[in-house]
């Protein structure tokens, strides 16, 4: 049972659990296709505690798990988005390992959140995630691989659902970045 991997019940247990333990357990549940609703109820109830100082990899794992398991948890994802916004606003990093961390925050996290809310069809979070994409992905950033595929899913969903201005990420990403997303998605279509 997946819940056992993240600790017992209530707020006391949430305080004992490291924040990365919760996201790791969620990621594990996604990989094993385990949908323990009681566990996810507790995760969501204690999110204010364990997400408070979460790092970008934890946010990515939570968004990934919600998307893969089709967990309709808008309050949890809204908290993840809020934490991502905090991380992006503090991105005054520039060298060495800090650049890798910045990449995870600035590109991977908005891409994963965009993909998750698209596959979950959560239009109420679309504006916040598009703002994350705009704030995180610089005009000079290379968008490749899984990040490009996830951004393509988000872009196509925004356009297809006629959300916001129905232009998707066209005014947020450069034409080259959008083309890279399209190229990565060609032949590997996972759009909604």
Secondary structure, DSSP 8 states (H G I E B T S, - for coil): -GGGGG-SSHHHHHHHS-HHHHHHHHHHHHHHT---HHHHHHHHHTHHHHSTT--HHHHHHHHHHHHHTT---HHHHHHHHHHHHHHHHT----STHHHHHHHIIIIIIHHHHHHHHHHTT-GGGHHHHHHHHHHHS-TT----HHHHHHHHHHHHHHHHTT-TTS-TTTTTS-HHHHHHHHHHHTTS----
